[in-house]
Amino acid sequence: MKKRIVIANWKLYVDSPKAAAKFLDGLRKTARTCKGVEAWIAAPFPFVSALKNQTIKIGAQTVSVYENGAHTGEVSATMLKNIGAKFVIVGHSERREFESNEVVREQLSRALGAGLTAVLCAGEREREASGAHFTYIEEQIRSACLSLPHPSRLVVAYEPVSAIGKSAEDAMRPAELREMAIFVKKVLSDALGRAAAERVPILYGGSVEPSNAKELMEEGGVAGFLVGHASAELDSFVEILKALRRTRSK
Ligand code: PGA
């Protein structure tokens, strides 16, 4: 069975070092019983180094386009690497509000160049009958992948914006997700070459909850999930991992 990846995207939900450490502790216990499913945590910057861990990959939610210099408030990819982060999310829709495709490309390239795994998010704001959303996603992925260093450390998270932050009934239908996963794979194949694209795990994000995780995984043709609100509490995140233990992939 292929490895599945489930990433807790904590956003601003988990806000104290104590709560973060307690979550990690509980997650490590469950992760041991979920063979074939890898759990990662995308933490707010202040918790990344404290959570450093052997079994669970700890990463950040964004990264600077700059490597060093006079840039107040920025956190570089090298800094993240140096404090033990294993990965970083780039291009999340909540950041694309003020980050262009060019900025995302630079962040991706910095992250991979520093030795991190990069989770590139892409997703349309609206699905349009004309099919314009396909072009929109293609543009997001193609532009990010231009002259990409180390594509072997790339993960793509497809996240339709209209499905984010709602509830299980509002998540994408598994059959539609399957179609989008094939499309994303094709775009990656055009951008990186078939062999490199085959190795890129494609995740889904957008109202993944314990009740829909199994079906989305079995029918959606993805390698895992990027989970937002259902990762704010350990119990619901753990239920998602457990649901995947019992899945078959098509
Ligand atoms: P959600 O968020 O699970 O709350 O929909 C997913 C994401 O934004 O990564």
py3Dmol code that shows the C-alpha trace and the ligand (Angstrom):
import py3Dmol

protein = """\
ATOM      1  CA  MET A   1       0.000   0.000   0.000  1.00  0.00           C
ATOM      2  CA  LYS A   2       1.254   3.499  -0.833  1.00  0.00           C
ATOM      3  CA  LYS A   3       2.159   5.777   2.059  1.00  0.00           C
ATOM      4  CA  ARG A   4      -0.511   8.342   2.973  1.00  0.00           C
ATOM      5  CA  ILE A   5       0.277  11.770   4.400  1.00  0.00           C
ATOM      6  CA  VAL A   6      -2.090  13.687   6.661  1.00  0.00           C
ATOM      7  CA  ILE A   7      -0.997  17.177   7.626  1.00  0.00           C
ATOM      8  CA  ALA A   8      -2.474  19.133  10.515  1.00  0.00           C
ATOM      9  CA  ASN A   9      -2.561  22.758   9.372  1.00  0.00           C
ATOM     10  CA  TRP A  10      -2.913  24.456  12.739  1.00  0.00           C
ATOM     11  CA  LYS A  11      -3.304  27.944  11.264  1.00  0.00           C
ATOM     12  CA  LEU A  12      -3.936  30.130  14.349  1.00  0.00           C
ATOM     13  CA  TYR A  13      -5.991  27.503  16.135  1.00  0.00           C
ATOM     14  CA  VAL A  14      -3.405  26.099  18.556  1.00  0.00           C
ATOM     15  CA  ASP A  15      -2.076  29.033  20.507  1.00  0.00           C
ATOM     16  CA  SER A  16      -0.023  27.894  23.505  1.00  0.00           C
ATOM     17  CA  PRO A  17       3.170  25.827  23.790  1.00  0.00           C
ATOM     18  CA  LYS A  18       1.426  23.653  26.361  1.00  0.00           C
ATOM     19  CA  ALA A  19      -1.488  22.804  24.069  1.00  0.00           C
ATOM     20  CA  ALA A  20       0.922  22.192  21.180  1.00  0.00           C
ATOM     21  CA  ALA A  21       3.082  19.787  23.222  1.00  0.00           C
ATOM     22  CA  LYS A  22       0.036  17.928  24.545  1.00  0.00           C
ATOM     23  CA  PHE A  23      -1.305  17.480  21.009  1.00  0.00           C
ATOM     24  CA  LEU A  24       2.039  16.166  19.781  1.00  0.00           C
ATOM     25  CA  ASP A  25       2.279  13.726  22.645  1.00  0.00           C
ATOM     26  CA  GLY A  26      -1.180  12.293  21.965  1.00  0.00           C
ATOM     27  CA  LEU A  27      -0.548  12.178  18.244  1.00  0.00           C
ATOM     28  CA  ARG A  28       2.674  10.204  18.644  1.00  0.00           C
ATOM     29  CA  LYS A  29       0.797   7.490  20.517  1.00  0.00           C
ATOM     30  CA  THR A  30      -1.848   7.143  17.807  1.00  0.00           C
ATOM     31  CA  ALA A  31       0.596   7.451  14.938  1.00  0.00           C
ATOM     32  CA  ARG A  32       2.320   4.279  16.118  1.00  0.00           C
ATOM     33  CA  THR A  33      -0.884   2.330  15.517  1.00  0.00           C
ATOM     34  CA  CYS A  34      -1.541   3.857  12.089  1.00  0.00           C
ATOM     35  CA  LYS A  35       0.897   1.999   9.875  1.00  0.00           C
ATOM     36  CA  GLY A  36       1.086   3.380   6.357  1.00  0.00           C
ATOM     37  CA  VAL A  37      -0.243   6.807   7.416  1.00  0.00           C
ATOM     38  CA  GLU A  38       2.232   9.608   8.154  1.00  0.00           C
ATOM     39  CA  ALA A  39       1.063  12.474  10.363  1.00  0.00           C
ATOM     40  CA  TRP A  40       2.727  15.872   9.969  1.00  0.00           C
ATOM     41  CA  ILE A  41       2.075  19.123  11.835  1.00  0.00           C
ATOM     42  CA  ALA A  42       2.293  22.566  10.202  1.00  0.00           C
ATOM     43  CA  ALA A  43       2.738  24.707  13.300  1.00  0.00           C
ATOM     44  CA  PRO A  44       2.870  28.474  13.887  1.00  0.00           C
ATOM     45  CA  PHE A  45       6.507  29.694  13.833  1.00  0.00           C
ATOM     46  CA  PRO A  46       6.955  30.005  17.640  1.00  0.00           C
ATOM     47  CA  PHE A  47       6.231  26.288  18.186  1.00  0.00           C
ATOM     48  CA  VAL A  48       8.300  24.753  15.408  1.00  0.00           C
ATOM     49  CA  SER A  49      11.562  24.286  17.262  1.00  0.00           C
ATOM     50  CA  ALA A  50       9.950  23.217  20.545  1.00  0.00           C
ATOM     51  CA  LEU A  51       8.009  20.460  18.780  1.00  0.00           C
ATOM     52  CA  LYS A  52      10.962  18.976  16.929  1.00  0.00           C
ATOM     53  CA  ASN A  53      10.291  15.273  16.822  1.00  0.00           C
ATOM     54  CA  GLN A  54      11.467  11.969  15.379  1.00  0.00           C
ATOM     55  CA  THR A  55       8.150  10.331  14.537  1.00  0.00           C
ATOM     56  CA  ILE A  56       5.981  13.265  13.482  1.00  0.00           C
ATOM     57  CA  LYS A  57       7.293  15.701  10.878  1.00  0.00           C
ATOM     58  CA  ILE A  58       7.051  19.277  12.096  1.00  0.00           C
ATOM     59  CA  GLY A  59       6.917  22.157   9.654  1.00  0.00           C
ATOM     60  CA  ALA A  60       5.796  25.754   9.201  1.00  0.00           C
ATOM     61  CA  GLN A  61       2.898  27.399   7.388  1.00  0.00           C
ATOM     62  CA  THR A  62       4.787  29.867   5.222  1.00  0.00           C
ATOM     63  CA  VAL A  63       8.307  31.112   4.527  1.00  0.00           C
ATOM     64  CA  SER A  64      10.020  34.278   3.405  1.00  0.00           C
ATOM     65  CA  VAL A  65      11.024  34.965  -0.192  1.00  0.00           C
ATOM     66  CA  TYR A  66      14.221  36.469   1.259  1.00  0.00           C
ATOM     67  CA  GLU A  67      17.255  34.557   2.420  1.00  0.00           C
ATOM     68  CA  ASN A  68      18.775  37.255   4.637  1.00  0.00           C
ATOM     69  CA  GLY A  69      19.143  41.002   5.022  1.00  0.00           C
ATOM     70  CA  ALA A  70      17.011  43.916   6.174  1.00  0.00           C
ATOM     71  CA  HIS A  71      13.549  42.329   6.165  1.00  0.00           C
ATOM     72  CA  THR A  72      11.859  42.903   9.498  1.00  0.00           C
ATOM     73  CA  GLY A  73       9.587  40.102  10.636  1.00  0.00           C
ATOM     74  CA  GLU A  74      10.599  37.578   7.988  1.00  0.00           C
ATOM     75  CA  VAL A  75      11.558  33.938   8.616  1.00  0.00           C
ATOM     76  CA  SER A  76      13.819  32.337   6.019  1.00  0.00           C
ATOM     77  CA  ALA A  77      13.860  28.771   4.752  1.00  0.00           C
ATOM     78  CA  THR A  78      17.364  28.309   6.142  1.00  0.00           C
ATOM     79  CA  MET A  79      16.222  29.433   9.598  1.00  0.00           C
ATOM     80  CA  LEU A  80      13.407  26.893   9.466  1.00  0.00           C
ATOM     81  CA  LYS A  81      15.790  24.169   8.404  1.00  0.00           C
ATOM     82  CA  ASN A  82      18.226  25.164  11.171  1.00  0.00           C
ATOM     83  CA  ILE A  83      15.595  24.871  13.904  1.00  0.00           C
ATOM     84  CA  GLY A  84      14.577  21.405  12.772  1.00  0.00           C
ATOM     85  CA  ALA A  85      11.586  22.016  10.490  1.00  0.00           C
ATOM     86  CA  LYS A  86      11.159  19.289   7.906  1.00  0.00           C
ATOM     87  CA  PHE A  87       8.664  20.989   5.617  1.00  0.00           C
ATOM     88  CA  VAL A  88       6.787  24.190   4.901  1.00  0.00           C
ATOM     89  CA  ILE A  89       3.449  25.019   3.292  1.00  0.00           C
ATOM     90  CA  VAL A  90       3.596  27.576   0.476  1.00  0.00           C
ATOM     91  CA  GLY A  91       0.797  29.278  -1.426  1.00  0.00           C
ATOM     92  CA  HIS A  92      -2.056  28.537   0.955  1.00  0.00           C
ATOM     93  CA  SER A  93      -5.171  30.366  -0.277  1.00  0.00           C
ATOM     94  CA  GLU A  94      -5.356  32.330   2.992  1.00  0.00           C
ATOM     95  CA  ARG A  95      -1.938  33.771   2.083  1.00  0.00           C
ATOM     96  CA  ARG A  96      -2.501  34.054  -1.649  1.00  0.00           C
ATOM     97  CA  GLU A  97      -4.820  36.939  -0.744  1.00  0.00           C
ATOM     98  CA  PHE A  98      -1.608  38.988  -0.634  1.00  0.00           C
ATOM     99  CA  GLU A  99       1.002  36.703  -2.246  1.00  0.00           C
ATOM    100  CA  SER A 100       1.195  36.440  -6.035  1.00  0.00           C
ATOM    101  CA  ASN A 101       2.140  33.393  -8.114  1.00  0.00           C
ATOM    102  CA  GLU A 102       5.636  34.906  -8.437  1.00  0.00           C
ATOM    103  CA  VAL A 103       6.008  35.167  -4.667  1.00  0.00           C
ATOM    104  CA  VAL A 104       4.859  31.574  -4.263  1.00  0.00           C
ATOM    105  CA  ARG A 105       7.403  30.421  -6.853  1.00  0.00           C
ATOM    106  CA  GLU A 106      10.185  32.170  -4.949  1.00  0.00           C
ATOM    107  CA  GLN A 107       9.068  30.695  -1.617  1.00  0.00           C
ATOM    108  CA  LEU A 108       8.931  27.230  -3.138  1.00  0.00           C
ATOM    109  CA  SER A 109      12.351  27.548  -4.593  1.00  0.00           C
ATOM    110  CA  ARG A 110      13.797  28.873  -1.303  1.00  0.00           C
ATOM    111  CA  ALA A 111      12.207  26.037   0.663  1.00  0.00           C
ATOM    112  CA  LEU A 112      13.425  23.265  -1.627  1.00  0.00           C
ATOM    113  CA  GLY A 113      16.826  24.898  -1.977  1.00  0.00           C
ATOM    114  CA  ALA A 114      17.239  24.927   1.825  1.00  0.00           C
ATOM    115  CA  GLY A 115      16.518  21.203   2.030  1.00  0.00           C
ATOM    116  CA  LEU A 116      12.918  21.374   3.210  1.00  0.00           C
ATOM    117  CA  THR A 117       9.975  19.489   1.748  1.00  0.00           C
ATOM    118  CA  ALA A 118       7.518  22.001   0.294  1.00  0.00           C
ATOM    119  CA  VAL A 119       3.753  21.579   0.301  1.00  0.00           C
ATOM    120  CA  LEU A 120       2.491  23.716  -2.568  1.00  0.00           C
ATOM    121  CA  CYS A 121      -1.194  24.624  -2.254  1.00  0.00           C
ATOM    122  CA  ALA A 122      -3.284  25.307  -5.340  1.00  0.00           C
ATOM    123  CA  GLY A 123      -7.014  25.680  -5.776  1.00  0.00           C
ATOM    124  CA  GLU A 124      -9.653  27.652  -7.572  1.00  0.00           C
ATOM    125  CA  ARG A 125     -11.804  30.284  -5.861  1.00  0.00           C
ATOM    126  CA  GLU A 126     -14.920  29.198  -7.771  1.00  0.00           C
ATOM    127  CA  ARG A 127     -15.742  26.299 -10.060  1.00  0.00           C
ATOM    128  CA  GLU A 128     -17.008  27.672 -13.321  1.00  0.00           C
ATOM    129  CA  ALA A 129     -19.215  25.977 -15.900  1.00  0.00           C
ATOM    130  CA  SER A 130     -16.846  27.228 -18.598  1.00  0.00           C
ATOM    131  CA  GLY A 131     -14.032  25.205 -17.028  1.00  0.00           C
ATOM    132  CA  ALA A 132     -11.961  28.369 -16.418  1.00  0.00           C
ATOM    133  CA  HIS A 133     -10.933  26.979 -13.027  1.00  0.00           C
ATOM    134  CA  PHE A 134      -8.798  24.353 -14.755  1.00  0.00           C
ATOM    135  CA  THR A 135      -6.754  27.110 -16.404  1.00  0.00           C
ATOM    136  CA  TYR A 136      -6.482  28.927 -13.071  1.00  0.00           C
ATOM    137  CA  ILE A 137      -5.073  25.893 -11.268  1.00  0.00           C
ATOM    138  CA  GLU A 138      -2.795  25.039 -14.160  1.00  0.00           C
ATOM    139  CA  GLU A 139      -1.343  28.543 -14.021  1.00  0.00           C
ATOM    140  CA  GLN A 140      -0.776  28.328 -10.243  1.00  0.00           C
ATOM    141  CA  ILE A 141       1.084  25.023 -10.541  1.00  0.00           C
ATOM    142  CA  ARG A 142       3.003  25.704 -13.755  1.00  0.00           C
ATOM    143  CA  SER A 143       4.271  29.056 -12.582  1.00  0.00           C
ATOM    144  CA  ALA A 144       5.362  27.620  -9.223  1.00  0.00           C
ATOM    145  CA  CYS A 145       7.214  24.762 -10.905  1.00  0.00           C
ATOM    146  CA  LEU A 146       9.276  26.865 -13.345  1.00  0.00           C
ATOM    147  CA  SER A 147      12.924  25.780 -13.008  1.00  0.00           C
ATOM    148  CA  LEU A 148      12.209  24.065  -9.737  1.00  0.00           C
ATOM    149  CA  PRO A 149      15.173  22.709  -7.763  1.00  0.00           C
ATOM    150  CA  HIS A 150      14.749  19.260  -6.135  1.00  0.00           C
ATOM    151  CA  PRO A 151      11.196  18.363  -7.219  1.00  0.00           C
ATOM    152  CA  SER A 152      11.652  15.088  -5.334  1.00  0.00           C
ATOM    153  CA  ARG A 153      10.764  17.026  -2.176  1.00  0.00           C
ATOM    154  CA  LEU A 154       7.553  18.511  -3.558  1.00  0.00           C
ATOM    155  CA  VAL A 155       4.038  17.746  -2.292  1.00  0.00           C
ATOM    156  CA  VAL A 156       0.966  19.378  -3.840  1.00  0.00           C
ATOM    157  CA  ALA A 157      -2.197  20.096  -1.847  1.00  0.00           C
ATOM    158  CA  TYR A 158      -5.248  20.746  -3.993  1.00  0.00           C
ATOM    159  CA  GLU A 159      -7.640  22.925  -1.997  1.00  0.00           C
ATOM    160  CA  PRO A 160     -10.736  24.411  -3.640  1.00  0.00           C
ATOM    161  CA  VAL A 161     -11.252  27.639  -1.718  1.00  0.00           C
ATOM    162  CA  SER A 162     -15.029  27.288  -1.514  1.00  0.00           C
ATOM    163  CA  ALA A 163     -14.628  24.039   0.469  1.00  0.00           C
ATOM    164  CA  ILE A 164     -12.236  25.422   3.092  1.00  0.00           C
ATOM    165  CA  GLY A 165     -13.316  25.966   6.682  1.00  0.00           C
ATOM    166  CA  LYS A 166     -16.836  24.564   6.349  1.00  0.00           C
ATOM    167  CA  SER A 167     -18.143  21.138   7.327  1.00  0.00           C
ATOM    168  CA  ALA A 168     -18.006  17.636   5.872  1.00  0.00           C
ATOM    169  CA  GLU A 169     -21.102  18.130   3.660  1.00  0.00           C
ATOM    170  CA  ASP A 170     -19.391  21.073   1.966  1.00  0.00           C
ATOM    171  CA  ALA A 171     -16.200  19.189   1.071  1.00  0.00           C
ATOM    172  CA  MET A 172     -15.617  18.331  -2.547  1.00  0.00           C
ATOM    173  CA  ARG A 173     -17.453  15.261  -3.852  1.00  0.00           C
ATOM    174  CA  PRO A 174     -15.030  12.322  -4.132  1.00  0.00           C
ATOM    175  CA  ALA A 175     -15.752  11.807  -7.860  1.00  0.00           C
ATOM    176  CA  GLU A 176     -14.983  15.467  -8.616  1.00  0.00           C
ATOM    177  CA  LEU A 177     -11.858  15.238  -6.505  1.00  0.00           C
ATOM    178  CA  ARG A 178     -10.712  12.228  -8.490  1.00  0.00           C
ATOM    179  CA  GLU A 179     -11.046  14.220 -11.709  1.00  0.00           C
ATOM    180  CA  MET A 180      -9.073  17.125 -10.215  1.00  0.00           C
ATOM    181  CA  ALA A 181      -6.336  14.832  -8.878  1.00  0.00           C
ATOM    182  CA  ILE A 182      -5.847  13.425 -12.391  1.00  0.00           C
ATOM    183  CA  PHE A 183      -5.744  16.950 -13.783  1.00  0.00           C
ATOM    184  CA  VAL A 184      -3.158  18.104 -11.212  1.00  0.00           C
ATOM    185  CA  LYS A 185      -1.026  15.055 -11.989  1.00  0.00           C
ATOM    186  CA  LYS A 186      -1.169  15.905 -15.694  1.00  0.00           C
ATOM    187  CA  VAL A 187      -0.149  19.527 -15.087  1.00  0.00           C
ATOM    188  CA  LEU A 188       2.745  18.325 -12.932  1.00  0.00           C
ATOM    189  CA  SER A 189       3.740  15.861 -15.592  1.00  0.00           C
ATOM    190  CA  ASP A 190       3.859  18.631 -18.216  1.00  0.00           C
ATOM    191  CA  ALA A 191       5.853  20.865 -15.860  1.00  0.00           C
ATOM    192  CA  LEU A 192       8.304  18.387 -14.331  1.00  0.00           C
ATOM    193  CA  GLY A 193       8.308  15.381 -16.619  1.00  0.00           C
ATOM    194  CA  ARG A 194       6.366  12.208 -16.055  1.00  0.00           C
ATOM    195  CA  ALA A 195       8.804  10.381 -13.800  1.00  0.00           C
ATOM    196  CA  ALA A 196       9.229  13.310 -11.389  1.00  0.00           C
ATOM    197  CA  ALA A 197       5.478  14.008 -11.359  1.00  0.00           C
ATOM    198  CA  GLU A 198       4.691  10.390 -10.476  1.00  0.00           C
ATOM    199  CA  ARG A 199       6.608  10.832  -7.222  1.00  0.00           C
ATOM    200  CA  VAL A 200       4.746  13.966  -6.109  1.00  0.00           C
ATOM    201  CA  PRO A 201       2.069  13.095  -3.537  1.00  0.00           C
ATOM    202  CA  ILE A 202      -1.189  14.952  -4.232  1.00  0.00           C
ATOM    203  CA  LEU A 203      -3.212  15.796  -1.135  1.00  0.00           C
ATOM    204  CA  TYR A 204      -6.695  17.251  -0.760  1.00  0.00           C
ATOM    205  CA  GLY A 205      -7.725  19.983   1.664  1.00  0.00           C
ATOM    206  CA  GLY A 206     -11.134  21.518   2.325  1.00  0.00           C
ATOM    207  CA  SER A 207     -13.394  20.413   5.192  1.00  0.00           C
ATOM    208  CA  VAL A 208     -11.871  16.991   5.706  1.00  0.00           C
ATOM    209  CA  GLU A 209     -13.411  15.618   8.884  1.00  0.00           C
ATOM    210  CA  PRO A 210     -13.588  12.164  10.508  1.00  0.00           C
ATOM    211  CA  SER A 211     -16.923  11.473   8.767  1.00  0.00           C
ATOM    212  CA  ASN A 212     -15.750  11.997   5.180  1.00  0.00           C
ATOM    213  CA  ALA A 213     -12.058  11.059   5.345  1.00  0.00           C
ATOM    214  CA  LYS A 214     -12.481   7.400   4.430  1.00  0.00           C
ATOM    215  CA  GLU A 215     -14.631   8.051   1.361  1.00  0.00           C
ATOM    216  CA  LEU A 216     -12.469  10.923   0.118  1.00  0.00           C
ATOM    217  CA  MET A 217      -9.407   8.728   0.399  1.00  0.00           C
ATOM    218  CA  GLU A 218     -10.915   5.658  -1.219  1.00  0.00           C
ATOM    219  CA  GLU A 219     -12.704   7.439  -4.056  1.00  0.00           C
ATOM    220  CA  GLY A 220     -10.809  10.701  -4.435  1.00  0.00           C
ATOM    221  CA  GLY A 221      -7.555   9.401  -5.895  1.00  0.00           C
ATOM    222  CA  VAL A 222      -5.338  11.387  -3.512  1.00  0.00           C
ATOM    223  CA  ALA A 223      -2.407  10.423  -1.295  1.00  0.00           C
ATOM    224  CA  GLY A 224      -3.646  12.194   1.825  1.00  0.00           C
ATOM    225  CA  PHE A 225      -5.039  15.384   3.279  1.00  0.00           C
ATOM    226  CA  LEU A 226      -4.236  18.863   4.492  1.00  0.00           C
ATOM    227  CA  VAL A 227      -6.559  19.296   7.452  1.00  0.00           C
ATOM    228  CA  GLY A 228      -7.459  22.681   8.941  1.00  0.00           C
ATOM    229  CA  HIS A 229     -10.249  23.047  11.517  1.00  0.00           C
ATOM    230  CA  ALA A 230     -10.439  19.306  12.258  1.00  0.00           C
ATOM    231  CA  SER A 231      -6.775  19.448  13.313  1.00  0.00           C
ATOM    232  CA  ALA A 232      -7.450  22.086  15.954  1.00  0.00           C
ATOM    233  CA  GLU A 233      -8.410  19.325  18.412  1.00  0.00           C
ATOM    234  CA  LEU A 234      -6.387  16.156  18.841  1.00  0.00           C
ATOM    235  CA  ASP A 235      -9.482  13.923  18.979  1.00  0.00           C
ATOM    236  CA  SER A 236     -10.857  14.825  15.561  1.00  0.00           C
ATOM    237  CA  PHE A 237      -7.424  14.709  13.918  1.00  0.00           C
ATOM    238  CA  VAL A 238      -6.756  11.283  15.388  1.00  0.00           C
ATOM    239  CA  GLU A 239     -10.154  10.053  14.171  1.00  0.00           C
ATOM    240  CA  ILE A 240      -9.153  11.034  10.627  1.00  0.00           C
ATOM    241  CA  LEU A 241      -5.928   9.031  10.920  1.00  0.00           C
ATOM    242  CA  LYS A 242      -7.806   6.051  12.266  1.00  0.00           C
ATOM    243  CA  ALA A 243     -10.355   6.249   9.441  1.00  0.00           C
ATOM    244  CA  LEU A 244      -7.515   5.943   6.937  1.00  0.00           C
ATOM    245  CA  ARG A 245      -6.181   2.781   8.538  1.00  0.00           C
ATOM    246  CA  ARG A 246      -9.151   0.952   7.132  1.00  0.00           C
ATOM    247  CA  THR A 247      -9.086   2.336   3.599  1.00  0.00           C
ATOM    248  CA  ARG A 248      -8.281   0.697   0.305  1.00  0.00           C
ATOM    249  CA  SER A 249      -7.048   2.884  -2.535  1.00  0.00           C
ATOM    250  CA  LYS A 250      -8.430   2.551  -6.054  1.00  0.00           C
TER     251      LYS A 250
END
"""
ligand_1 = """\
9
PGA
P -10.209 23.170 6.588
O -8.870 23.871 6.100
O -9.878 21.726 6.858
O -10.601 23.925 7.808
O -11.208 23.288 5.485
C -8.001 23.245 5.197
C -6.888 24.190 4.848
O -7.153 25.402 4.745
O -5.738 23.778 4.695
"""
view = py3Dmol.view(width=600, height=400)
view.addModel(protein, "pdb")
view.setStyle({"model": 0}, {"cartoon": {"style": "trace"}})
view.addModel(ligand_1, "xyz")
view.setStyle({"model": 1}, {"stick": {}})
view.zoomTo()
view.show()
